[in-house]
Amino acid sequence: MDILQQILFAGILGSSVWLFSKNIRAIIRNIRLGRDYTASGSQEQRWRNVMLLAFGQKKMFTKPLVALMHFIIYAGFLIINLEVLEILTDGLAGTHRVLAAPLGHLYPFLINAFEVLAFLVIVVCIVFLIRRNGLPIARFQKNELNGWPRSDANIILVIEIILMSLFLFLNASDVSLQEKGVLPYSEHLTGRFLISSYLMPLIHSWSVGSLMILERTAWWLHIVGILAFLNYLPYSKHLHILFAFPNAYFTPQEPAGKMTNMPEIQREVLYAMEPDKIPSDSITPPKRFGAKDVMDLSWKNLMDAYSCTECGRCSEVCPANSTGKLLSPRKIMMDTRDRLDEVGRLIDKTGQWEEDGRSLLHDYIRPEEIRACTTCNACVEACPVSINPLDIILQLRRYQAMEESQVPPEWTSLFSTTETSMAPWKFPPSERENWRFQPSS
């Protein structure tokens, strides 16, 4: 590789890393707009979640065949990218297959393993494309996927196919040049590789010049494609590749379905029942009961939004969604992320947050959606990385009830009965013992 190519490569690499860092910093800033959040449970348990949920993809294996195919893509992303380290070194130093000599006989073994993975990734991506676009799978046909979300999923799969194909053609042309004794390719004779050797008959009769053009083209497109993919992530649902790990770490360890009360509300109830406990000094009221906009949610809720894979498993198991109601837990997360991105763009434009007359509730999520939730927690249980749409729904409903006083009539009756009788049923507290279930003798 001549010095001009090295300079060009260094410029592309530096620009890509700078742009990616800039976009990630903006996303982290957006997440920090949320309220404080303290992760519960021990560090040991949280790291266990990272290993089982993020690395091991434990929840994916409720559907074993799909999980196996997803794991192949996941393994390909992690393992094949080790080969990128060699490409980066070659690009910056002007070397060729710099790891071939140090690794010796281990080097062909590793490249063969990478090629098998690359081939499997191509096959699985083709299957996923057919599955997403050609099979009547309900969770892939929902309205919230229309437009960019559906295109995003397809674009990623096509990019994966192209990158893996370029890797195989890169090896095929490289080995062809080795066998023709062309320097610097023949400095490290790797022998033929398992998968790319099937491509060599297509190009082996080519001239040296044509093979070198193919090798350089595949090399440049492969590495530039990877850097482009890196900078595509912040705009894609595939950002979960990065955020699934911290999200799994900060997943709360309370019993499934536990609802968190606002201390301010508990305090008000206490003071109403026991006025003598009201402190003499003034109490600062909360800025808002529940959540109207993304800034009212916790930063963990906002990280959940960026970690969402849009797989639709949450909506698939949602009883409200299954009966045709408007609620879709996947849409709740997508809307939260879209609103957060909108807020981030406004901050980028003005330098600080200024009210824009819009909010997560009403402008993105309709009251009919959150009212349909039965709080069954099925969406949380189904999510591969334990994202919690239910917590966002509850906070939006809390705002509607306590700030807007907008609740269905059935809820009003329940609230008033609970306030007067301390239970949802219209029985006096003195008869509480009579409410108990009496087993038949």
MARKOL-699838 format. One record per residue (C-alpha): x, y, z. Coordinates in pm, whole numbers, padded with zeros to 5 digits, always signed. Each point is the difference from the previous one (the first is absolute). Layout:
BEGIN
XYZ...
END
This chain:
BEGIN
+00000+00000+00000+00155+00330-00102+00026+00304+00223-00297+00177-00166-00229-00293+00082+00126+00003+00359-00074+00372+00033-00344-00043-00156-00076-00294+00227+00115+00188+00311-00222+00294-00098-00306-00221-00053+00062-00188+00325+00051+00318+00202-00310+00166-00145-00211-00310+00066+00111-00031+00362-00057+00374+00058-00350-00006-00152-00097-00314+00190+00126+00147+00329-00193+00323-00066-00326-00187-00062+00044-00228+00301+00072+00298+00224-00324+00160-00123-00194-00318+00083+00156-00020+00347-00092+00366+00054-00359-00082-00101-00011-00288+00247+00127+00226+00277-00301+00226-00050-00197-00256+00200-00058+00000+00373+00239-00167+00243-00009-00376+00021+00176-00234+00242+00046-00361-00106-00119-00252+00257+00155-00333+00083+00358-00111+00040+00276+00060-00252+00042-00376-00024-00360-00041-00112+00028+00289-00246+00314-00147-00160-00180-00333-00015-00275+00173-00199+00259+00137-00241+00144-00346-00060-00335-00178-00033-00217+00262-00174+00247+00204-00208+00282-00244-00075-00191-00328+00035-00330+00128-00144-00184-00226+00242-00350+00135-00068+00042-00041-00376+00002-00377+00042-00371-00016+00077-00007-00040-00381+00302-00229-00054+00030+00003-00380-00031+00379-00030+00235+00039+00297+00262-00222-00166-00013+00203-00321+00020+00326+00193+00293-00137+00199+00185-00076-00324-00031+00365-00107+00097+00110+00351+00305-00228+00006+00092+00113-00349-00014+00362+00111+00224-00063+00301+00244-00257-00136+00043+00095-00365+00071+00355+00108+00320-00128+00160+00117-00019-00361-00068+00374-00022+00287+00059+00243+00239-00142-00258-00153+00210-00278+00030+00316+00211+00364-00077+00075+00074-00073-00366-00173+00319-00107+00191+00223+00242+00340-00168-00025-00008-00085-00371+00053-00372+00071-00176-00307-00138-00146-00274+00223+00211+00124+00287-00121-00275+00236+00084-00290-00233+00363-00033+00111-00052+00043+00379-00292-00244+00010+00162-00260-00226-00217-00309-00056-00273+00148+00221-00062+00274-00258-00156-00220-00275-00212-00171+00266-00139+00335+00117-00070+00126-00353-00174-00329-00082-00217+00040+00311-00078+00359-00101-00096-00113-00349-00238-00268+00129-00161+00260+00224-00020+00247-00288-00175-00258-00218-00245-00086+00279-00071+00370+00055-00081+00041-00371-00239-00297+00011-00172+00116+00318-00038+00358-00128-00166-00130-00316-00234-00212+00213-00083+00301+00219-00070+00215-00307-00242-00261-00131-00152-00042+00345-00052+00373+00053-00133+00079-00345-00149-00319-00136-00159-00187+00290-00325+00104+00173+00154+00044+00346-00237+00232+00188+00259+00194+00202+00184+00100-00319-00318+00133-00164-00104+00255+00264-00058+00362-00100+00272+00138+00226+00257-00163-00228-00122+00176-00313+00252+00232-00164+00348+00040+00141-00011-00276+00270-00071-00270-00259+00261+00140-00239+00253+00024+00283-00026-00370+00079+00039-00094-00367+00291+00239-00055+00197-00156+00285-00053-00352-00133+00108+00103-00352+00309+00176+00140+00096-00315+00191-00030-00209-00318+00213+00246-00198+00271+00027+00269+00030-00376+00040+00008-00052-00378+00276+00260-00035+00200-00182+00267-00024-00326-00196+00092+00163-00333+00288+00178+00172+00142-00334+00111-00065-00167-00335+00184+00270-00197+00280+00015+00260+00067-00374-00018-00016+00009-00381+00274+00264+00004+00200-00210+00247-00013-00297-00236+00118+00220-00288+00302+00109+00208-00094+00369+00006+00159+00212+00274-00087+00095+00269-00275-00266-00002+00242-00292-00039+00204+00105+00306-00246-00195+00219-00128-00319-00163-00316-00079+00189-00133-00272-00226-00358-00009-00120-00282+00070+00241-00314-00209+00050-00267+00224-00150+00183+00248-00224+00167-00290-00183-00338-00063-00167+00013+00353-00143+00352-00035-00138-00096-00188-00320-00204+00307-00095+00302+00231+00012+00313-00218-00019+00039+00055-00376-00008+00377+00042+00314+00201-00069+00217+00113+00289-00113+00359-00050-00368-00095+00015+00054-00212+00311+00183+00285+00173-00285+00236-00085-00251-00249+00140+00206-00055+00315+00047+00374+00064-00365+00076-00079-00124-00275+00234+00247+00113+00270-00104+00366-00017-00373-00066-00027+00015-00249+00286+00173+00228+00249-00175+00321-00112-00329-00191+00015+00073-00103+00359+00082+00361+00095-00317+00118-00175-00199-00267+00187+00154+00127+00326-00129+00351-00073-00337-00133-00112-00062-00159+00342-00097+00324+00184-00283+00050-00251-00117-00361+00007-00183-00241+00227+00320-00201-00011+00143+00237+00259-00108-00278+00235+00324-00175-00102+00171+00249+00233-00266+00096+00255-00127-00350+00077+00298-00053+00230-00036+00302+00233-00377-00039-00019+00023-00357+00128+00238+00115+00275-00240+00269+00128-00313-00216-00019-00177+00022+00339+00012-00312+00216-00335+00039+00175-00263-00275-00039-00155-00003-00347-00290+00240-00032+00076+00202+00314-00134+00353-00039+00194+00293+00142-00191+00263+00194+00096+00366+00007+00127+00090+00350-00173+00338-00036-00337-00170-00043+00059-00235+00293+00096+00298+00212-00318+00189-00091-00213-00302+00089+00182-00033+00331-00054+00367+00084-00369-00025-00092-00046-00295+00237+00235+00123+00274+00012+00383-00007+00217+00011+00311+00290-00130-00208+00001+00302-00231+00338+00172+00052+00007+00364+00100+00237+00102-00278-00131+00030-00353+00010-00296-00237+00105+00044-00358-00271-00154-00218+00106-00224-00288+00033+00167-00338-00238-00250-00154-00194-00309+00099+00072-00270-00254+00138+00072-00347-00125+00221-00280+00319+00021-00203+00326-00190-00029+00177+00225+00254-00247-00124+00264+00111-00361-00050+00311-00148+00159+00323-00027-00195-00045-00378+00017-00333+00037-00184+00178+00205-00266+00281-00256-00027-00271-00263-00046-00127+00196-00299+00342+00001-00166+00046-00371+00083-00324-00109-00167+00055-00245-00287-00353+00050-00138-00031-00379-00014-00364+00018+00108+00011-00284+00251-00150+00233+00259-00298+00085-00220-00039-00363-00103-00072-00107+00359-00198+00313+00097-00362-00105+00071-00130+00350-00080+00178+00000-00335-00122-00352-00076-00362+00108+00043+00034+00287-00246+00047+00290+00242+00232+00287-00092+00269-00090+00252+00328-00131-00141+00289-00011+00250+00244+00011-00292-00159+00324-00122+00029+00146+00351+00378-00050-00014+00031+00121-00360-00203+00313+00079+00211+00071+00308+00319-00023-00205-00145+00213-00282-00108+00272+00243+00339-00011+00174+00176+00038-00335-00224+00297-00078+00090+00162+00333+00368-00066-00069-00020+00169-00340-00161+00308+00157+00279+00017+00258+00259-00029-00277-00171+00286-00183-00046+00245+00288+00269-00112+00244-00253-00070+00276-00342-00151+00051-00293+00230-00071-00364-00104+00012-00121-00080-00351-00368-00050+00077+00024-00374-00049+00026-00293+00240+00032-00377+00007-00354-00037+00131-00265+00114-00250+00239+00091-00286+00163-00343-00022-00191-00232+00231-00379+00027+00020-00189-00045+00329-00195-00289-00155+00324-00193-00036+00114+00021+00361-00350-00057+00138-00017-00336-00176+00294-00137+00203-00094-00272+00251+00338+00029+00182+00051-00375-00045+00378+00047-00052+00003-00242-00294+00184+00254-00219+00285+00030+00251+00030-00376+00037+00009-00050-00378+00263+00266-00078+00340-00155-00081+00183+00279+00190-00265+00065+00270-00118+00336-00131-00292+00129+00208-00280+00163-00203-00233-00052+00297+00190+00249+00217-00039+00271-00264-00371-00080-00040-00057+00024+00375+00173+00336+00025-00203+00140-00289-00320-00128+00159+00102+00151+00334+00035+00339-00168-00338-00034-00166-00170-00091+00325+00171+00242+00237+00084+00299-00218-00267-00002-00271-00278-00176+00196-00075-00186-00322-00098-00357+00080-00278-00234-00114-00318+00013+00213+00068-00351+00129+00328+00121+00148-00167+00296+00174-00231-00237+00185+00293-00221+00097+00202+00298+00125-00280+00141+00214-00084-00340+00149+00365-00065+00082+00024+00343+00162-00305-00051+00220+00011-00376+00064+00373-00065-00049-00087-00271-00251-00148-00014-00353-00326-00148+00128-00284+00190+00165+00026-00167+00338+00092+00180+00322+00346-00072+00144-00164-00143+00313-00125-00293-00209+00338-00073-00154+00015-00344+00162-00321-00095-00180+00163+00058-00340+00245-00281+00044-00038-00311-00209-00147-00275+00211+00096-00347-00130-00283-00247-00019-00001-00265+00272
END
